[in-house]
Amino acid sequence: SSAASDVYKRQCWVCLAEWSPNGSKIAYVYQDLDKGLSYIGLTNNDWSNAGMIISVVNGNYQLQWRNNNELIYYGLPSDPSSTDIDLVNVSTKKGKTLLRNIVPSSVKVSLNGKLLSAQDYSTRERNIYNLGSNSVSLMGKGLWKNIKITDVIWFNDSTHLLGTEIDDKGYAKQLWYLPVDSTEKIKVITFNSAQTHPTP
């Protein structure tokens, strides 16, 4: 499309792209190298009707779709620090901040778009948040206390999480299973050093 070609004519660098859940849209982070600015853009899956949704501070952002019309985005600071988690409606281009002071690498949206797992930067607690239509509420607080969890994965039904515990050397140590409506942790697998590699 002309809009998409205009983007490339301005020497833009696309940093990241994410398909919407139904596959009809693509959201992407791009930097306008001529202007030195960064944006989140949106296009149809055939690259028609491309355009800017919102401007951002820099191109180092992550995107996660909440549903086919709402996009969650957050920055990845170059130094170890916290970030805000924001949401934008891709149709109206209206946005809002969902959470503040979050560890960037910890953010995971459930597959049904209703729950979010994230680690508080100050307390280092991993929490589960309920993403309501107009508000965000804390659903589960302080999950996996005193356990170094490097990553979590949502089950397809969005009712359970898997978390990977690492040791002091950065090796995967154990895999934990956690229902979202309970604080009970269930140990699934214990790794030995021959089975694992340092986590990224």
C-alpha positions in Angstrom: 0.0 0.0 0.0 1.1 3.6 -0.4 1.1 4.1 3.4 3.3 1.1 3.9 5.7 2.2 1.1 5.8 5.7 2.7 7.1 4.1 5.9 10.0 2.4 4.1 10.7 5.6 2.0 11.4 7.4 5.3 14.2 4.9 6.1 12.3 3.2 8.9 13.6 0.2 10.8 11.0 -2.3 12.0 12.2 -3.7 15.3 9.4 -6.1 16.2 6.1 -7.4 14.8 3.3 -9.3 16.5 0.2 -10.9 14.8 -3.2 -10.3 16.4 -4.8 -13.5 17.8 -7.1 -13.9 14.8 -4.3 -13.2 12.4 -6.0 -10.2 10.7 -3.6 -7.5 11.9 0.1 -7.0 12.6 1.3 -4.6 15.2 5.0 -3.5 14.9 7.5 -1.2 16.6 9.5 0.9 14.2 12.0 3.7 14.3 12.0 6.6 11.8 15.7 7.0 11.2 15.1 10.4 9.4 13.3 11.9 12.3 15.0 9.9 15.1 11.5 9.0 16.5 9.9 5.6 17.4 6.4 4.4 17.0 4.0 1.5 17.3 2.3 0.9 14.0 -0.6 -1.3 12.7 -1.3 -2.9 9.4 -3.6 -5.5 7.9 -2.1 -8.9 7.4 -1.5 -8.0 3.7 0.3 -4.8 4.7 -2.6 -2.6 3.6 -3.9 0.3 5.6 -0.6 0.7 7.5 -0.3 3.6 10.0 1.0 4.8 13.3 -0.9 4.0 16.5 1.2 5.8 19.1 4.7 7.3 19.6 7.0 5.7 22.1 10.3 6.8 23.8 12.6 4.4 21.8 12.4 1.4 19.6 13.2 -1.1 22.3 9.6 -2.2 23.1 7.8 -5.5 23.5 4.2 -6.1 22.3 1.6 -8.6 23.5 -2.0 -8.6 22.2 -4.7 -8.8 24.8 -7.4 -9.4 22.2 -7.9 -8.5 18.6 -8.4 -4.8 19.4 -6.2 -4.1 22.4 -2.4 -4.2 22.5 -0.2 -4.3 25.6 3.2 -2.7 25.3 6.1 -2.0 27.6 9.7 -0.7 27.3 12.9 -2.7 27.7 15.4 -0.3 29.4 19.1 -0.7 28.4 20.0 -0.7 32.1 18.4 -3.0 34.7 15.4 -1.0 35.8 11.6 -1.0 36.0 9.1 -0.3 33.3 5.4 0.7 32.9 2.9 -1.6 31.3 0.6 0.2 29.0 -2.5 -0.7 26.9 -3.7 0.9 23.7 -7.0 0.4 21.7 -5.8 0.0 18.1 -9.1 1.3 16.8 -9.5 4.5 18.9 -5.7 4.9 19.6 -6.6 5.7 23.2 -4.3 4.2 25.8 -3.8 3.9 29.5 -1.2 2.6 32.0 -2.0 -0.7 33.5 0.9 -1.2 36.0 4.0 0.6 37.1 7.4 -0.4 38.4 7.5 -3.8 36.8 10.5 -6.0 35.8 10.3 -5.9 32.0 11.3 -9.5 31.2 8.6 -10.9 33.6 5.5 -9.7 31.7 3.3 -12.5 30.3 -0.3 -12.1 29.2 -2.6 -15.2 29.4 -3.8 -16.6 26.2 -7.4 -15.5 26.9 -6.2 -11.9 27.6 -7.8 -11.7 31.0 -4.8 -12.3 33.3 -1.2 -11.0 33.4 1.8 -12.4 35.3 4.5 -9.9 36.2 7.2 -9.3 38.8 7.2 -6.2 41.0 10.5 -4.4 40.6 10.6 -3.1 44.3 9.5 -6.2 46.1 10.6 -8.8 43.5 7.4 -10.6 44.1 5.7 -12.3 41.1 2.0 -11.5 41.0 -1.0 -12.3 38.9 -3.3 -9.4 37.9 -6.9 -9.6 36.6 -7.3 -7.4 33.5 -10.8 -6.0 33.8 -12.4 -3.9 31.1 -11.8 -0.7 33.1 -9.4 -1.6 35.8 -6.6 -3.9 36.9 -6.8 -5.8 40.2 -4.3 -8.0 42.1 -5.4 -11.6 41.9 -2.4 -13.5 43.3 0.4 -11.9 45.3 3.9 -13.1 46.1 4.0 -16.2 44.0 7.1 -18.4 44.3 8.5 -16.5 47.2 12.2 -17.2 47.9 12.5 -19.0 44.5 14.4 -17.5 41.6 12.0 -17.9 38.7 13.4 -16.8 35.3 10.4 -17.4 33.1 6.8 -18.4 33.2 4.5 -20.0 30.6 0.7 -19.9 30.6 -1.3 -23.1 29.9 -3.7 -22.9 26.9 -6.7 -22.6 29.2 -5.1 -19.7 31.2 -5.8 -21.5 34.5 -2.2 -22.6 35.3 1.4 -21.4 35.0 4.7 -23.2 34.7 7.7 -21.5 36.2 11.4 -22.3 35.7 13.6 -21.9 38.8 17.3 -21.2 38.3 20.2 -21.7 40.7 22.9 -19.1 41.5 24.9 -20.0 38.4 22.0 -19.4 36.1 21.2 -23.0 35.4 17.7 -24.3 35.3 17.1 -26.1 38.6 13.4 -27.0 38.9 10.1 -26.7 37.0 7.1 -25.6 39.1 3.4 -25.8 38.4 1.0 -23.3 39.8 -2.8 -23.0 39.6 -3.7 -19.3 39.3 -6.4 -19.6 42.0 -4.1 -21.1 44.5 -0.7 -20.4 46.2 0.2 -24.1 46.2 3.3 -24.8 44.2 3.8 -28.3 42.8 7.3 -29.4 41.8 7.2 -31.0 38.4 10.8 -31.7 37.4 14.2 -31.4 39.1 17.0 -30.9 36.7 20.7 -31.9 37.1 23.5 -29.9 35.7 24.0 -32.3 32.8 20.4 -31.6 31.6 20.6 -27.8 31.6 22.4 -24.8 30.2 22.7 -21.3 31.7 19.5 -19.4 31.0 19.7 -16.3 28.7 
